[in-house]
Amino acid sequence: MWIKSKKFEYALLILVCVILGGLIGVGVGAHKYITGCMSNLNIEQAEHRQGTKDAVSLQDAFVNVAENVSPCVVNLSVEKTIRDNRGSFPGFGFHNGFEGTPFEDFFKDFFGGNNPREFKDQSLGTGFIVDSRGYILTNNHVVKGADEIIVHLLDGRKFKGKIIGTDPKVDLALIKIDVSDSLPIAKLGNSSKTRIGEWVIAIGNPFGLEHTITVGVISAKGRSLGQRTQYENFIQTDASINPGNSGGPLVNIYGEVIGINTAIVAGGQGIGFAIPVDIAKHIINGLIKHGKITHAWLGIYIQDIDETLAKHFKVNPKSGVLVADVMNDSPAEKAGIKRGDIITKVNEKKISTPSDLQSEILEQDVGEKVEVTVLRDGNEDVYSIVLEEMRGDGEGSDLSAGEHGWRGMILQDITPEIASKFKLPSQTQGVVVTEIEPKTPAAEAQIQKGDVLVGMNNQSIDSLDGFNEIIKQIQDEEDVILVIKRGRHTFFVGLQ
């Protein structure tokens, strides 16, 4: 009986231990599970707090830019006189439909005739202070032809602005207001160090909404808008730019001006363009000191290297810029630069497009020496060129790129009659294009009537006979490189 009782007690004890062990195990597991959940929750909360902190830091950066840069930004109200030289019926805008007929003089007075109308036009723009004495930078197109410029400061004061100087080649202008105190100035950054994707802030006067701030990124660099100005190397941004923003600053997240807002794409959204500030620095100093700007130049015509030209010159596309022609007695000619050279560097800075070369030279002063790296016949060499003051139209860029018929071109020798017809100088050498057949290689290459063919595949052409001798060496499907003279410009064209 005693033994049975002891066995029962042992079994009961074991059962209790098992139950307690299970409870303890469940408790430990539950503790671990709860601890894990709490740990994950703490991590998520920490990440959320860090994300919020980062967002607040970015927000604070934008706020700081707005607070620090806005006092340097001015709004411009510009009044211009517009002259309408077209005769019109007073008050109704009906024009004299008898112009060029025997009745023109009879109806001249009735329709307005030689009484041009003038009216005032009001426009808005933006600028920013670059010198505490009251010098303000803006776009040339904002103040061009202005009768009166009213400058509005952030503190509410208004002043009459005076144009100190302009640079239409770059679309920049410097104006000045007379102030008794020292004005806050915008800090100029370094546009050459900007990167695609960086934050930027545009400040301006869009549609008269003063000191509007918009935020975006640098979308692209080195953009050209098709000869809107002679020098084009725009920064593209999706920060909203609208009419009235022209001349305002595009600044980085540190509040440094890296561009001057200048243009938009008609009908486009989020596509704005700014002049790099590195170009403006040189112009600001020149206009403040002299009231005018003198540009340095090399004295060459240049063009992009497309796939056809790259194949001919045995280089990669965009590996430099092609020298299409060298002007007589220019710095480039004096240094030994020749037509057909490929410029790859200036002062060790890589050159890929005509805009790159133009911008690099534009930032130099007259009289400075630049080291130009040139590729010629597969060999690389460096030429030291002393820059001179620009004359004429400066460096030509991005030129539009065919009795004998060949690849869509009708060619003739240059006789006195032909020279007179196409207004060619009397000493012009080569063969002239008298007709272009549509939908031919010549038409696709944008060769025009009146173009003069002066070379092909590194051989000069001085007559139709010489041209015929050259094409005898060319296969039917072979690509050729032509040297075309159009007006004062000479350039290469790839013809397939």
Secondary structure in CASP SS format (residue, H / E / C, confidence):
PFRMAT SS
TARGET T0000
AUTHOR 0000-0000-0000
METHOD secondary structure of the structure
MODEL  1
M C 1.00
W H 1.00
I H 1.00
K H 1.00
S H 1.00
K H 1.00
K H 1.00
F H 1.00
E H 1.00
Y H 1.00
A H 1.00
L H 1.00
L H 1.00
I H 1.00
L H 1.00
V H 1.00
C H 1.00
V H 1.00
I H 1.00
L H 1.00
G H 1.00
G H 1.00
L H 1.00
I H 1.00
G H 1.00
V H 1.00
G H 1.00
V H 1.00
G H 1.00
A H 1.00
H H 1.00
K H 1.00
Y H 1.00
I H 1.00
T H 1.00
G H 1.00
C H 1.00
M H 1.00
S H 1.00
N H 1.00
L H 1.00
N H 1.00
I H 1.00
E H 1.00
Q H 1.00
A H 1.00
E H 1.00
H H 1.00
R H 1.00
Q H 1.00
G H 1.00
T H 1.00
K H 1.00
D H 1.00
A H 1.00
V H 1.00
S H 1.00
L H 1.00
Q H 1.00
D H 1.00
A H 1.00
F H 1.00
V H 1.00
N H 1.00
V H 1.00
A H 1.00
E H 1.00
N H 1.00
V H 1.00
S H 1.00
P H 1.00
C H 1.00
V E 1.00
V E 1.00
N E 1.00
L E 1.00
S E 1.00
V E 1.00
E E 1.00
K E 1.00
T E 1.00
I E 1.00
R E 1.00
D E 1.00
N C 1.00
R C 1.00
G C 1.00
S E 1.00
F C 1.00
P C 1.00
G C 1.00
F C 1.00
G C 1.00
F C 1.00
H E 1.00
N C 1.00
G C 1.00
F C 1.00
E C 1.00
G C 1.00
T C 1.00
P C 1.00
F C 1.00
E H 1.00
D H 1.00
F H 1.00
F H 1.00
K H 1.00
D H 1.00
F H 1.00
F H 1.00
G C 1.00
G C 1.00
N C 1.00
N C 1.00
P C 1.00
R E 1.00
E E 1.00
F E 1.00
K E 1.00
D E 1.00
Q E 1.00
S E 1.00
L E 1.00
G E 1.00
T E 1.00
G E 1.00
F E 1.00
I E 1.00
V E 1.00
D E 1.00
S C 1.00
R C 1.00
G C 1.00
Y E 1.00
I E 1.00
L E 1.00
T E 1.00
N C 1.00
N H 1.00
H H 1.00
V H 1.00
V H 1.00
K C 1.00
G C 1.00
A E 1.00
D E 1.00
E E 1.00
I E 1.00
I E 1.00
V E 1.00
H E 1.00
L C 1.00
L C 1.00
D C 1.00
G C 1.00
R C 1.00
K E 1.00
F E 1.00
K E 1.00
G C 1.00
K E 1.00
I E 1.00
I E 1.00
G E 1.00
T E 1.00
D E 1.00
P C 1.00
K C 1.00
V C 1.00
D C 1.00
L E 1.00
A E 1.00
L E 1.00
I E 1.00
K E 1.00
I C 1.00
D C 1.00
V C 1.00
S C 1.00
D C 1.00
S C 1.00
L C 1.00
P C 1.00
I C 1.00
A C 1.00
K C 1.00
L E 1.00
G C 1.00
N C 1.00
S H 1.00
S H 1.00
K H 1.00
T C 1.00
R C 1.00
I C 1.00
G C 1.00
E C 1.00
W E 1.00
V E 1.00
I E 1.00
A E 1.00
I E 1.00
G E 1.00
N C 1.00
P H 1.00
F H 1.00
G H 1.00
L C 1.00
E C 1.00
H C 1.00
T E 1.00
I E 1.00
T E 1.00
V E 1.00
G E 1.00
V E 1.00
I E 1.00
S E 1.00
A E 1.00
K E 1.00
G E 1.00
R E 1.00
S C 1.00
L C 1.00
G C 1.00
Q C 1.00
R C 1.00
T C 1.00
Q C 1.00
Y C 1.00
E C 1.00
N C 1.00
F E 1.00
I E 1.00
Q E 1.00
T E 1.00
D C 1.00
A C 1.00
S C 1.00
I C 1.00
N C 1.00
P C 1.00
G C 1.00
N C 1.00
S C 1.00
G C 1.00
G C 1.00
P E 1.00
L E 1.00
V E 1.00
N E 1.00
I C 1.00
Y C 1.00
G C 1.00
E C 1.00
V E 1.00
I E 1.00
G E 1.00
I E 1.00
N E 1.00
T E 1.00
A E 1.00
I E 1.00
V C 1.00
A C 1.00
G C 1.00
G C 1.00
Q C 1.00
G C 1.00
I C 1.00
G E 1.00
F E 1.00
A E 1.00
I E 1.00
P E 1.00
V H 1.00
D H 1.00
I H 1.00
A H 1.00
K H 1.00
H H 1.00
I H 1.00
I H 1.00
N H 1.00
G H 1.00
L H 1.00
I H 1.00
K H 1.00
H H 1.00
G C 1.00
K C 1.00
I C 1.00
T C 1.00
H C 1.00
A E 1.00
W E 1.00
L C 1.00
G C 1.00
I E 1.00
Y E 1.00
I E 1.00
Q E 1.00
D C 1.00
I C 1.00
D C 1.00
E H 1.00
T H 1.00
L H 1.00
A H 1.00
K H 1.00
H H 1.00
F H 1.00
K C 1.00
V C 1.00
N C 1.00
P C 1.00
K C 1.00
S C 1.00
G C 1.00
V E 1.00
L E 1.00
V E 1.00
A E 1.00
D E 1.00
V E 1.00
M C 1.00
N C 1.00
D C 1.00
S C 1.00
P H 1.00
A H 1.00
E H 1.00
K H 1.00
A H 1.00
G C 1.00
I C 1.00
K C 1.00
R C 1.00
G C 1.00
D C 1.00
I E 1.00
I E 1.00
T E 1.00
K E 1.00
V E 1.00
N C 1.00
E C 1.00
K E 1.00
K E 1.00
I C 1.00
S C 1.00
T C 1.00
P H 1.00
S H 1.00
D H 1.00
L H 1.00
Q H 1.00
S H 1.00
E H 1.00
I H 1.00
L H 1.00
E C 1.00
Q C 1.00
D C 1.00
V C 1.00
G C 1.00
E C 1.00
K E 1.00
V E 1.00
E E 1.00
V E 1.00
T E 1.00
V E 1.00
L E 1.00
R E 1.00
D C 1.00
G C 1.00
N E 1.00
E E 1.00
D E 1.00
V E 1.00
Y E 1.00
S E 1.00
I E 1.00
V E 1.00
L C 1.00
E E 1.00
E E 1.00
M C 1.00
R C 1.00
G C 1.00
D C 1.00
G C 1.00
E C 1.00
G E 1.00
S E 1.00
D C 1.00
L C 1.00
S C 1.00
A C 1.00
G C 1.00
E C 1.00
H E 1.00
G E 1.00
W E 1.00
R C 1.00
G C 1.00
M E 1.00
I E 1.00
L E 1.00
Q E 1.00
D E 1.00
I C 1.00
T C 1.00
P H 1.00
E H 1.00
I H 1.00
A H 1.00
S H 1.00
K H 1.00
F C 1.00
K C 1.00
L C 1.00
P C 1.00
S C 1.00
Q C 1.00
T C 1.00
Q C 1.00
G C 1.00
V E 1.00
V E 1.00
V E 1.00
T E 1.00
E E 1.00
I E 1.00
E C 1.00
P C 1.00
K C 1.00
T C 1.00
P H 1.00
A H 1.00
A H 1.00
E H 1.00
A C 1.00
Q C 1.00
I C 1.00
Q C 1.00
K C 1.00
G C 1.00
D C 1.00
V E 1.00
L E 1.00
V E 1.00
G E 1.00
M E 1.00
N C 1.00
N C 1.00
Q E 1.00
S E 1.00
I C 1.00
D C 1.00
S C 1.00
L H 1.00
D H 1.00
G H 1.00
F H 1.00
N H 1.00
E H 1.00
I H 1.00
I H 1.00
K C 1.00
Q C 1.00
I C 1.00
Q C 1.00
D C 1.00
E C 1.00
E C 1.00
D C 1.00
V E 1.00
I E 1.00
L E 1.00
V E 1.00
I E 1.00
K E 1.00
R E 1.00
G C 1.00
R C 1.00
H E 1.00
T E 1.00
F E 1.00
F E 1.00
V E 1.00
G E 1.00
L E 1.00
Q C 1.00
END
